[in-house]
């Protein structure tokens, strides 16, 4: 096979697009899709040539070559990431990164992220420094699966036609047939699931397989493809234009790896076909075969591995959401430097076997150059895996601070704001490692409808034998108040009926959306069923959130869709308790991480004026809507000037927008006072 410098350059162009789009948070460039097509082209082409030659079909030599090619750089970056994590990232995130270290080393990172629904499309300080390795895991799984499937198909075909003189050719054709069939099946699978579960589909190996196998299919069929010389430059130019325009014209987050991913993949294939057996150059081949792009192509693998963790650690260090142009250029230069050093001193010495040393080196020089990095990297890898596993073991076996809540004398929480309770010196509660686990009891009881259902999940709390009922309805921001309502209901003699759904407030919205902008029809249907249920059961009061934060401005507001829902309940004779939503720490920081980084509660909070209006926006509507009363816990959450991450030695926030169950329990006296006034029950 003729060596193609232009494909090295295409690899260089692809990595340049990937890095630029990542560093400046531009979205999905299509560069990874080009990588996948090229990987499939080279790998499947190599397998088919081996089958046609009739040589040994043992997979072990191929696996060894893959390991020498892929593992040294990957393990180097993983070890460096572990060290940087220890130095730069709060210990509250170590368990997540330890799991991703193991997932990346074990080539199942894509499945880990699919389950966790990781958002790969924009870098920020809260993003994992290993998130980009999903594509390495996809390729690793593809290499192993395709190797075994292709060789097994060829072996079976050769066994069936063992006496045929052209059995090796026939076995290669049988393998090609399997490749084409799986390509079609994978494409159909991706096309269907990109609509129903785009986040999972993005990381799904089988949804991505068609992109790799389409490149492999071209490797198999390339000898049969004839392109007139006059059409080759046009074909190559069209392919280059398709690749370059992918990130500008398409939304890779929602559309890949569905049918629209054909744009960058077919662009790469067009360039492959246009340059195959070409006898003269053209502008695209000249560009892609130029020295800088070919050099970038030689560094593409290591460059890809390094750029993302360097970017994320920089954003963590500076606490910025994105890099400026100059900062981004510096990150690119540093990443290139690390990639070159990795290639020069780790990849190259370890890539060649003892039996097949680099042609220009003597055996003695090769041994000296390869032994030291091999031993060093091996020891570092063992230590990395031991450290990651050890930390995960510690987290799994430690006693949670939530099992032993302190009393209000040392941890007054909201009482420090509402009743001026003294706050003695005491440890933070919960421990930063437990803050994100401090959920309301409804989470443990699975008393919340998930994203994919429109069914009502109904649970009873408070006094189950009481005749009076408060229905707590809405999303997770309503759900969190059960930590106070349940004990108040027990003490005051009323039942709390909980009907909540993830990410779905009670509102009258015909086209609700997820937080990522994707349609959320289940929320609309759930709200319709909720309204029917409330009208049919007629609880004494319906308690739900009445406001939302202004993400593009300061303060909070009451959406019109909320008002319409409240009016509909009022017309049905229901009484509404509109509870002002707690202020959000938008968009950063994560309070647990911020506090673990030894920052002050003020540093980890927000100025009150930036997250709350001076008065409750729902009050004016409560005066106009019959049966509606506005409740406002803001003074139990924020001081006069700041909404801090800690009050009265208790962590206020579980994440940037939810309260800890422990802090909500400390608000019981204030909520009890306001509920008594609103209901006149006590």
N, C-alpha and C positions, 0 to 999 in steps of 0.2 A: 504493500500500500504506500502510495506517495505521501511523503511527510508534508503536512499542511501548516505553513507558518501563519496563514491567514486565520486558521482556527485557533492557534495560540493567541493571536491578536483579538479574535472574537471573545475568547475567554477574558482577556484583559479589559475589553470594553464592557463586558458584563459585570465584572467585579467593580469597575469604576462607577457604573450606574448604581449598583447595590450600595456601595459605600456612600456615595453622594446623597442618595435618597435617605439612607439611614441617618447620616450625620446631621443633615439639615431637616430631618423630620418631614420629608416630602411624600411619604407613603410607600407604595409598592412599585418598584421600577420595572419589574419583569426580568431583571438580570438573573435572579435565582432560577427562573423558568428556562432561561437560555442555558444555564449551567446544567440543569437536569437533562435537557435534550442532548447536550454535548456528552455528558457522562454516559447516557444510554447509547449514543452513537459509537463511542470508543469501546465501551465495555462489551456490548453485544457483538460488535464487529470482531473484537478479539476472540470471543467465544466461538463464533461461527467459523472463523478462519482456522481455529484449532480443530474443530470438528471436521472440516473439509480436508485437512491434511491427514486425517486418520491417526493422529497421535494419541497418546494416553489421555483418557478422559477423567483422570483423578482430579477432584476439586482441590486437593490440598496444596499443590503448587500455586494455584491462583489465589487461594486464601492467604498463603504466606506473602505473596507479592502485595496483595491488598493491605495486609497488616503493616508491612514495611513502608508502604506508601502513605497510609492514612494515620496510623497511630502515633508516630513520634511527634508530629506537630500538634495533633489534638491533645495528647497528654501534656505536652509542654504548656499549652494555653490553659488547660484545666488546673495544673499545679500553680501557675502564675495567678489564676483567678482565685484559687483558695487563699493564697497569701494576701492578695489585695483585699479579699473579703474580710479577713481577720483584721486588717489594718484600717479599713475604710467604712465597712458596713456595720451598722448596729447589730448586736447579738440576737435581736429579735428576728432577724431575717436569716440567720445562719442555717436553721433547719431546712428552710425552703431551698437555699442554695446548695446545701449538702445533698438534698434529694436530687437536685438537678445535676450536680457533679456526678453522682452515681448513674443517673439516667443518661447523661451524655457519654460517660465512659462505657456504658453498656449498650449504647445505640438504641435507646428507646425514649429519647427526649421528646420526640414529636408526640408520642402517646401521653406522656406526662403532661405536656402543655395542652393537649386536646381535652384531657380530663379536667385540668385546671382552667380551661378556657382562657389561656394567656393571650393577651392582645399584643401581637408582634409588630403592629403597624406604625408605632411611634415610640421613640425612645424618650424616657424621662427618668428622674432619679429613683423611682420606685420599680422600674423594670429590671428583670433579672439580667445579669451580665452574661448568662449562658443561653438566653432565649433563642438566639440565632442558630443554635446547633440542631434545631429541629430538622433542618434540611440535610445535615450530615447523617442524622439517624435514618431519615428516609432513604438516602442513598446507600447507607450501610446495609439496611434491610433489603433493599432492591438488589444490591450486588450479590448477597448471599442467596436470596431466594431465586434470582434469575440464573445464577450459576448452577444451583442444584436442579432447577426445573429444566433448564436447557440441556445440561449434560444427561439428565435422566431420560429426557425425550430422545436424545441422540442415541443413547445406549440401547433403549428399547427398539428404536428403528433399526439400528445395526444388528440387533439380535434377531429381529424378524427377517431382515434381508441379508443374513450373514453370508450367503453365497453369491450375492449379487456383486459384480465387479465395481459398481458405482455406489456401493452402500453408504460410503461416507458423504457423498453428494446428496443422496436421498435423505440421510439422517439430518443433514444441515437444513434441507427443505422442510422436513417435519418440524424441526425446531423453529424455523421461520413461521410456519403455520400456527404453532402454539403462540408465538410472540404476537402475531397479528390478532389472534382471537382474544388474548388477554388485553391487548391494547384497546380493542373495541369495547370489551366488558368494563374496563377501568374508566374509559371516557364516559360511557353511559352512566356508570355509578356516580362519577363526579358531577355530571350534568344534573342528575336528579337531586343529589344531596346538597349542592351549592345553594339551592333554594330553601330547603327545609332545615338545614343545620350548618350554616356557613362557617362558624368558628371551628367546629369539629372537622369539617371537610378540608379546611385549610391545612391541617396537620396530618390528615389521614393518609397513610402510606398507599393504600389501594387507590384512593382518589388521585394521588400524584403519580401512580405507576405509569399511566398512559403517556405522561410527558417524557419519561425516560424511555419507555418502550417505543414511542414513535421515532425517537432518534435511533433506537436499535433497529427498527423496521427499515429505516432509510439505509442503514449500514448494510442490511441484507439485500435490499433491492437496488442499491446504487449502481451495480454493474448493468442493470437492465434499463436505467434511466438515460435517455438521450436528450440533450438540450442543445439547440443550434448555437453556434458560437456568437451570433449576433444577439441572441436573447440572454446570454449569460450576464452581461453587465446590468441589464434591466432587472433581471431576477435578483441579482445580488443587491442592487440599490433598493429594490422593494423590500427585501428582507431586512436591510439595515434600517430603513425608514420605519418598518413595523416595530422593530426592537426599540428604537429611540423614542417612538411616540407612545409606547405602552403606558408608561407612568404618567404621561400628560393626559391621555384620553380615557383611560380605564381606571376603575376603582377596584384594585386588586383585592382589597379587604373583602368586598362583598361578592366579587365575580370569579375569583380564582379558587381552586383550579378547575372551574367549569369551562364551558365552551369558549369564553372570551380569552382564556389562557392560550388558545390556539394562536393568538396574534404574535406573542414573542416566540413561541415554540416553532411556528411555521416560518417566522422570520429567520431563526437560526437554521432551520432546515433548508430554506431557500439559499442561504449563503453556502451551506455544505454542498448542495447540489450544483450551484453555479460554479464553484471552484474545483469540482471533481474532474480530474484528468484534463484540466484546462491547459491549452498550449500557449496562451498569451495572457498577459495581465489585463486588469481593468481597474478603474478607480477604487472600487471597494476592496479588491484584493490588495492593491497597493497600500491603501490606508491601514487595513487590518494586519498586513504583513510588515508594517513599519516597526522600527526598533523599539520605541517606547511602549507600544501596545503589546508586542511580543514579550518584552521584559515584564510588563504587568501580568501577562498571562502566565509566565513562569512562576510568579509569586502569588497567583490568584488564590490558591488553597490557603496558604498561611495568612495572606492578607485578609481573607474572609474571616478566618478564625480570630484574628487579633482585633480587627477594627471595632467590633461591637463591645467587648468588655472594656476596651480603652475609652470608648465614648461614654459608656454607662458610669464607669468609675469617675470620669471627669465631671459628669453631671452631678453625681453624688457629692463630690468634693466641693463643687461650686454652688450646690443646691439650686441650680438653674434648670428650667424645663427643657431648654434647647441650647444648642451651641450657635454662636455668631459665625459669620463667614470666616473671619480670621481664626477663631478658635477651631472651627471645623477643619480648616486647612492644616492647622497644627496637629490635630488628631489624625488626619490622613497621613501626614509625614511621619509621625511617630509610629503609626501602625505599619507603614511601609518599612520603616527601619527594623521593627520587631520581626516582620515577615522575612526580610532579607537575612537577618541574623539566624532565624530559625531554619531557613533553607540551607544556609551556608554551614552552620555548625551542628545541626541536629538532623534535619531531614536527609540531606545528601549523604553524610557518613553512614546513616543507618538504612538507607534505601537499598543498597547493593548487598547482595549476599556474599559470603566467603567464597563461594564457587564462582561468582560472577561479579568481581569487583569492578569499580569504575575503570574504563579502559586505560586511562592515563596514569593510573596509580599502581605502584608495586604492592605486592601482598603485605609486606611489612608496614608500609605507610598506611594502607587501608586498615589494618588491624589496630594501629595506634589511634587513628582518627575515629574509628567506630566503637572501640571498647569503652573509652571514657564517657561519651554521651550515653551509651547504652546502659552502663552501670548507674550513672547519675540519674538518668531519667527513670530507670527501673526503681531505684530506691525512693525517689521523690513520688512516684506513682503509688507505691506501697504506703508511704506515709500519708499521702492525700486520701486514699481510700480508707485507711485506718482512722484518720481524723474525722472524715465525713461520717463513717459508720459509728464511731464513738460518740459524736455529738448527737446523732439521731437516737442512739441508745439512751443517752442521758435525758434527752427531751421526753422520750417515751416512758421512762421509769421515774422521773422526778415527781414529787408530790406537788400538786397544783396549789397555789396560794388561795384559789377560790374555795377550797375545801374548809378553810378556817378563816371566815370573815371576821374582822375586828369589830369592836364596839364603837358606838358613836362618840364616846369620850375622847378616844385617840384619833378617830376618823369621822368627823362630823359631816363631811361632804357638803351637800347643799345647805345644811344648817349654818355653815360659816357665812353664807351670803344672806339667807333669809332671816336668821335669828341671831346673827353676830356671835355664833358659838366660837369659843376659843379653839385655836388650832395648835396643839403641841407639836414638838418635833417627833416625827414618826416616819416609818418606812412607807413608801408608796404602796397603795393597794388599788387594784391587783398588781402583782409583780408584772413588769413589762412583758415577760414571756407569756403571761396569761391574759393580758388586756384584750387581745383580739378574740379570745375564747369566752369572754364574759357576756354570753348571750342571754336573752330572756328564756323563761321556762318553756315557752311555746316552741323554741327551736329544738330543745331536747325531746319534746312531745311530738315533734313533726306536725305541729298544728299551724301550717302555713302552706297554701297552694303553691306549687312550683311554677316555673315559667311556662311549661308546656301544656298546662291543663286550664280549662275554664270551669272546672267543677268547684263547688264551694266546699271547703274543709271547715267544719264547725266544731268548736271545742268550748267547754264550759269551765269557768274558773270562779273565784270568789266563793260565795255561799250558794251551793247548788240547790238548796231547799228554799231559797228566798223567792218571794213573789215579785219583787222589783228587779228589773233587768237593765243593764247598760250593754249595748252591743258595741264592741270595739272593732272597727272595720277599716280597711284600707291596705296600705303596703307595709313594708317593714318599719317605717317611721311611726306608724300607729302601733304596730305589734310591740315595739320596745316598751311601751307604757304599761304592759301587763305586769311588769315587775313591781309597779306601784299599785295598780288597780286590783290585783289579786288580794294582797293583804288588806287593802282598804275595804274591799267587798266582804271579806271574812269578818272584819271588825264592825262594819256598818250594816251588814245584813242585806246585801244585794248580789245578784248573780252577774257575772261578766261573760257574755257570749262573744267569743273571738272568731272573726271571719276575716282573714287577711290573705294577701297574695303577694308573692315576690315582685318588687318593682312596679306595683300597680296601685296607685292611690284611688280613692273613691272619687270619680269625676265623670262628667258627661262628655266624653271625647270619642268622636266617630272613627278616628284614625290614630290610635295610640302608638307610641314608638318605644322601643327599648332605649336604654341609655346610650347605645352605640348608633342610634338612628334607624335601626331596622324595624320593620313593621311588627306590631305586637297585638294581633287580633284576639288572642286569648284574653288579654286584659279587657278589651271592649265587651266580649261575651261574658266574662266573669262579672263585670259591673252590671250588666243587664240582669243576670241571675241574682246578684246581690240585692239590687233594688226590688225585684219581685219578692225575694225572701223577707226583706225588712218590712215591706208593705203588708205581707201576709201575716207575719208574726207580731208586728207592732210592739217592739221593745219600748220601755219607758223613755230611754234616751239612746241616741246614736252618737258615739264619740269617734271622731276621725280628725285627721289633720286638716287645717284650714289654710295653710300658706305654703309657699315654696320659696327657695332662695333665688335671687337674681344672679345668674352665673356671669352675665355680661354687664353687670353693674353692681352697685352697692345696695345692701338692704335685702328685704324680702317683700313678697306681694301675694295676693290671693288671685289665682288664675280664674279666668272666666268660666272654664269648664268645671271648676269646683263650685262656683256660685250657682250654675245651672243645676248641678246635682243637689245642692242644698235646697234650692227652690222646689225641686221635684219632691224631695222628702217632706218638705213643709206642706206642700199641697196635699200630700197623702196623710197629713195629720201627725207626722213624726216630729219629735223634739231633737234638735241637733246641738251637740257640744263640740264646737269647733276649736280644736287644740292647736295653737300656733306651733309650727314645726320648729325644732331646735335649730340653732344656727349651724351652718356647715363650714368646716375649715377648707374652703375651696381655693385652689385644687390641691394644695399641699399644706402641711406635711402629713404623713401618717403619724398620729400622735404617739403610738407605742415606740416606733422607730426613733422619733424625735426625742422622746424622753430617755430612751436607752442610749442615745448619743450624748447624754449629759447636758442637754439644753434645759433652759428654764421653762416653767409652765407658760410664761408669757411668750417666749420664743416659739413654742409649739402651738400657740393659739392664734387668734385674730383680734384686731380692734373691733369693739362692739359696733361702732358706726359703719363698718364695712360689711357686716353680715346681718344686721338688724335695723329696721326702721325705728324711729323714736317711739312710735306707737304701733300696736298690733293692727296690721292691715285689715284683719277680719272684723274689727269692731264696728266699722261703718256699715258692713253688710249685716251684722248681727242685729243692728237697730232696724233694718229694713225687712228682714226675713222673719216671719212669725215663727216662734218656737226655737229660734237659734240663740245660743249664748256663746260668747267667745271666752276661751280659757288661755292663759298666757303664763308659761313657766320660765320665761326668759330671765327674770330676776333671780331664779333659783339655779340658773345655768351660767349666767354671765355677771360679772361685776359691773360697776357704773361705766367703765371705759374699755374693758377687755373681756373677751371670752377665752378663758385660759384652758389649758389641757388638764390641769389638776386644780381641784378645789377641796379644801378640808381634808387633804391627804388621800383623796380618792381620785382616780383617773376619771375624767369626765367623758372622754370619747373612746369608743371601741375602734373606730376607724375615722376617716375624715368627715363622716356625716351621721354616724349612729352613736348613741350614748351607751355607756356600759350599763349592764343590769345593776351593778353595785351602786352606781351613782343615781340611777333612777329610783332605787329603793331609798336613797337618802332624801329624795324629793317628796316622799310620802306625806309629811306634815303639810307642805304647801299645797300639793294636789288635793289633799283631804279638805283643806280650808276652802279652796275654790270650788270643789265639787259640792260641798255642803251649801255654799251660797247659790250655786247654779241650780241644784235640784230641790233645795229646801227640804231634804230628807233628814237633816240633822243640824 
